[in-house]
């Protein structure tokens, strides 16, 4: 039986993360939750520095209040609350991380760099730490610095999307999710329909993660249904609609793309545990790639190809499509395992009986090994577009000091 306090908190928190409620109702629920947690923290008494016996669970209550204030975008007020939590428990790293997000959102970084923060906390272990600690520390392979334009509006928009996703995850126990929701997605996973090895949708009563791992090892592809919940997907989709116009134009008029944007790479790290579970080995995030395909006249779609060396494992997430009746927009995956090359290459289009059409709805994802299998998207009809987020992973043995260009130069004659 859940604790009464948890049940009360759940009733107050669930409307905040209900994608079916109008925005004003969610905002009202958030304001009510802030007042509830403010009173809850006050009822416990004021914490004193270092005195954990008298502080009791107050640091935890202050952290929760601080996170809800961050969701209200009251970052300065949140910092005040979180600094009280830090005074009571100076070694709670989540508190420091949340303060860091507040500083980022208000454009007032107090830490000169993540390296200084690592030195202050002696966190040489951070590479192997849980995802919520890695956001400060993981250094991407050289050459992937991400999309960091000197724009205040981009930074604020990124934090206004990232913070709610973080808070949603941190409140998972109060919301009744006692297991990591990104691992529970395995119960909704299946082999792609229409191809060899299709097993149909597996539900939580019949899910066998070990069988999924075995199946992925044989087929190199797995559909992850509702990898992102409707509320999370709503947040992600709204963010990318907001910032799409901020992305500098590239050399291809048929796409708008962005490598390792702030939210995309954060999700890259966030989803690492479930990808490692399915792959059966340790992984490192490589980079994220946001891409919007346009149905302009003469667009080629995405031609059949195999991927580059830093795309050992790829997750493609359906973010959006326009107009709404256009989706879901399929991706095609070739069944035949091709000879793996050191560089990506264009491939011939797999014949109909040698490929699988995969329809991904909002929040669905497909995990696949694109270096081994040809995959493609058809040319888009005139005036129709789709937005997708690809997050890439490399094996633990990948030389992270070497970017793709250096690798390809070393293997250009192969």
N, C-alpha and C positions, 0 to 999 in steps of 0.2 A: 504494500500500500504506500503511495507516495506521501511525502510529508505535506502537511496542510499548507505550509508556507509555499512549497513548490507549486501546489495546485492553484493557490491564489495568484502567484506570479505568472503561471501559465495563462490564466484567464486574462490577465492584464497585458501580457506580451503577444499572445497569438494574433490579435487584430492588427498589430503593427506590421506583421509579416504576411498578411493575407492579401494575395494579389488580386482577389476578387472584390475587395472593398474599395470604394472611391478614395482618392488621395486625402481628402479633407477628413474622412473618418479615421484613416490611419494616423494622420497628424494629431487628431484629438486623442486617440489611444496612446500615442507616444507621450503627449503632454501629461496625461493622467498617470502613465507609468513613471515618468520623471518625478512627479509629486509623491507617488507611492514609495519609490526607492529613496527619495530625499528624506521622507519621514521615517523610513525603515532604518536608514543610517543614523538619523538623529536619535532615535529611540535607544540605540546601542551605546550612546555616550561618545565622547570625543576620544580618539586614539592618542596615545602619547608615544613619542619617538622611542622605538626599541622595546617598549613595554608590551609584549604580545599577550601577556596574561590579561592585562586590563583592556587591551584593544579588542580582544576576542576575534569575532569575524568581521569587525568593522572595516579593515582594509578591503576585504572582498566586496562588502556593500558599497564602499566608496568607488571601487573600480566599476561596478555595475552602473552606478549613478553617472560616473564619468562617461561611460560608453554611450548611455542614452542621451546625455547632453551633446556628445559628438554627433549622434544621429540627428539631433536638432540643429546641427551646424553651429552650435554655441561652443566653439573650440576654446576660447579664452576661459569661459566658465568651467569647461571640462578640465582644462589644465589646472585650475585652482583646486578642484576636487581631487584630481589624480595626484597632485603634489602632496596633499594630506595623506593619501594612501601610501605614497612613497616614503613619507616621514615615518609612518607606522611600520612599514615593512620594506626597507630599502633594497632588499635583494629579490623582490618580485619583479622578474624581468618583463612580464606583460605590462606592468605599470609604466615602465620606462619606454616600452615600445609604443604604447598608446600616447604618451606624452610626445614622443617623436612624431607620430602622425598629426597631432595637434600643431606642433611646430611647423611641420610641412604645410599644413593647410593654411596657417596664418603667415607663411613665408618668413618665419623667424627662426631658422635653424640655429640652435645653440651648440650642437656638436659640429665640429669642423668636417668630420667625415665618419663613415661607418667604421673605419679602421680605428679611429680614436675611441669610439664606443666599445669596440671589441677589446681594446687595450684596457679600458677602464674596468671591464667586467671579466677580463681574462677568459674570453669565450672562444678559445681555439677549437672547442668542440662544436661550434655552431654549424659547421657544414653538415653534421649528422643530427642536428637538433630537429625537433618538431617543426612543421611548416610555419607556425606562427612566430617562431624565432628567426627562421631563415630569411625572412624578408629584409632584415637588416644586413645580412652577412654574405649571402651567396653572390659570388662574383661570376658574372656570365663569361663564357669564352670570349677571348679578345676579338674585337670587331663588332660586338653587339652592344652598343651603348644605349640603344633604345631611342624612343621618340621623346626628346626633352627640349621642345622649343622654349624660348624665354618668354613665355606667356603666362601671365597671372591667371587668366581664365582657364587655361588648360590644367594647371596645377590644382586649382580649386575644384574643377569638374572631376578630376581624377579622384581626389580625396573624398568628394561628396558621393562617389559611387563605391569606392573601396571600403570606406568606414562602415556603411550599413552591412556589407557582406561579411566583414570581420565580426561585427557585433552579433549578427545573426548566428554565426558559427559559435561564438563564445557563450551565447545563451541557449545552446542546444539542449542542455539538461533541463533547464526551466521550461523549455518548449516541449519536453517529453521525448527528445531524441537522445537516448542514453548511449547509443553507439554512434560512431562517426558517420554522418549521412553520406559521405563520399565513398565509404566502403560498403554501405548498405545498397548502393546502386548495383552491386553485383547481383542482387536478387532480381533485378529488372533487366538484366543483360541477356543477349541472345546472339546467336550467329545470324548474319544478315539473311532475310527471307529471300526466297527465289533462287538460291544457289545451292551448290553441293554442301551438305552438312548442316542445313538449316534444321533447327530443333524447335522452332516456335518460341514464343515469349515464356520465360521462366518467372514464376512468382515466388514470393518469399517462402511459401510452403514447400517448394520443390527445388529451390536453388541449391546448388552444390558448387561453392567457389573453387574447389579443387578440380572439378570437371571443367569449369570455365577456363581455368588456367591451362589445363591439358588441351582443350579445344583450341584456345588461342595459339598455343605452341604449334599446333598442326595446321591451322588455317590462316594465321597471321592477321585476323580481323575479328572485331567484336563490336556490336552495337550496344551503347550504354544509354538506355532509356532514362530520360529525366535526370541526366547527370547534374544539371542545375535545376533547382525547383522553380515553379512558376514565378514566385516572388523574386528569386535571384535572377532569373532570366529577364524579368521585367526591368530590374535595376540595370543589368548589363546592356540590354537593348537600348534603353533610354540614354545611357551614357554615351554609347557609340554614335547614336543619332546626334547628340549634342556636339561631339568633338570631331565628327567626320570632316567638317569644313576646315578644321584647323590643320589637317594633315597636308604637308607640302605636296604639290603635284610631282609625280614621277615621270618616267619616260614612256609609260604605257597608258594611252588614253582610255583603254578599256577597263582599267582597274584603278582603284585608290587603295593604297596599301601602307602598312606601318609595321615596322619591326620592333618588338618588345616595348610596346606602349606600357604605361604605368600599370594599368589594370590587367592587361593581357599577360604580362610577365608575372604579376602577382598570382593570377590564376594558374599560371604555369607551375609555380612552386606549390600552390595550394593543393593541386590535384596529384602531386607526385606520389603520395602513399597508395592511392588506388591503382595508379599505373604500375608501380612496383609490385603490387600484389598480383595483378594480372600477368605481368611479364615474368614474375618469379625471380627477379633479380634487382639489385640496387640500380638506381637511375640518378641522373642529374638533369635538371631542366636545361635545355639548350637555348631556345628562344621562342617567343610567341610571334605570330604573324596575323595581323588583322587585314582582311582583304574584302573589298566590295567589287563585285563583278557587274559591269554595266552592259545592258543589252543595246548598245549602240550599233548602228548599221555597220556590217562587216566584222563584228566581233567574232573571234575564233573559239570562244569558250576556253576551257582549260584542256589543252591537248594531252593525249596519253603520254605518260612519262613515269620514270622512276626517280626517286628523290636523292638529294645530296647527302653527304656523309653525316652531317649534323642533324639529320631527320631520321634517326634510327627507328624511333617510335613516334607516331603522330596521332594526336587527337584533333579531329575537326568538329567544331561545335556550330550548329546552325543558330545564328544570331537573329537574322531578319531577312525579309524579302519584300519586294514591292512590285506590283500591288499585292494585297494580302491574298488574293485568290491564286497568285502565281505559285505559291509554295504548297507543300514542301518541295524544295529544289533537289533533285537527285544527284548523287555522286556515284560513279561506276568503278567497281573494283575488280581487277582481273584475278581469276582463280590461280593461274599458273605461276609458280614460284620461279622467277627469272634468276639468271646468274647475277649475283650482287657485284656491282662495279664500284670503284673508288669515287667515281663522279656520277652525278645524276645524268639521265639521258632521255631523249625522246624515244617513244616506243610505238610500235604499230598498234592500232586499236584492237583490243581483244574481240573475238567473234561473239555473237550474242550468247551462245551456249558456254562460253568461257569466261563470262563476267557476271557480276551481280549488281543489280540496281538497288541502291540504298536510299530510302527516303528518311530524312532526318527532320523531325518536328522541332518546334521551339524547345531548346534545352536539351535535346538529344545530341549524342555525340557518337562518333565512330573512331575506335582505336584501331590502328593498322600499321603494318610495316611497309612503308612506301618505298624503301630501297629494294625490296624483293618483288613487288607487284606493281604492274602498270595500273594507273588510276586516272580518271579524267571526268570532265563535265562537258556536256554538249554546249554548242553555241546558244546564247540566250536570245529569246524572241525580242523584237524591237520594243524598247521602252520598259523592259523588265529587268530587275536587279536583284542581287542577293548579297548579304553580308555574312561572312564566316570568320570565326576565330580558330586558327590552328595553333596548337601548342606542341612543341617538339621536345623530345627527350633523347639523351644519349646514354650509353652504358657507362657504368662506373669507371671503366678503363679508358674512356675517351680522353685524349690529351687536351684538357681545357685551355692550356696555354696557346693552342694552335687554332686559329680561326679557319673558316672554310677556304678562303682564298689561299692561304699558305698550304693547306692540305692539297688543294687542287693543283697548285703549282708543282708540288712534290710528285704528283701522280699524273701530270699532264700527258705523258706519253703512254699511259696504260689504256 
